[in-house]
């Protein structure tokens, strides 16, 4: 099984929709194996968005991500990186399909509720950035057989 990172952005926290967004992952059968609320520092954002530092819109990203606390979550499941990306929808909330998180809760490219890792390799790096040893749990829920067939695990 894979583990991936999701960040519930300040827009989700301020709008009071954390429970609704988290519920979507849980209802899908994705296991929450780590979760905490943090304020993102300049250093963390520069590392996290290193590939965008020289883009003209980086300042907008930084301002948005520091507008308030975020909730970082480690999510676990079979092919969870792709599943979470599909549940999240495309980056631009105006273009995201109804039924996705961004399609249902966002009208913005930036204030788009969630950040989701884009690959297993990125997820591994991002999880290390936001979680220390011992903060991601490996307990196996008793209901796993009701979410997956035996040969999927």
SULMO-V750824 format. One record per helix or strand of 3 or more residues. SS is the DSSP state (~ for helix, > for strand). FROM is the first residue (numbers start at 1). LEN is the number of residues. Records with the same first field share a line. If there is no record, write none. Layout:
SS: FROM-LEN ; FROM-LEN
This chain:
>: 2-7 ; 31-8 ; 70-8 ; 114-3
~: 10-6 ; 18-11 ; 42-7 ; 50-3 ; 58-8 ; 80-9 ; 101-5 ; 120-11 ; 144-3 ; 150-3
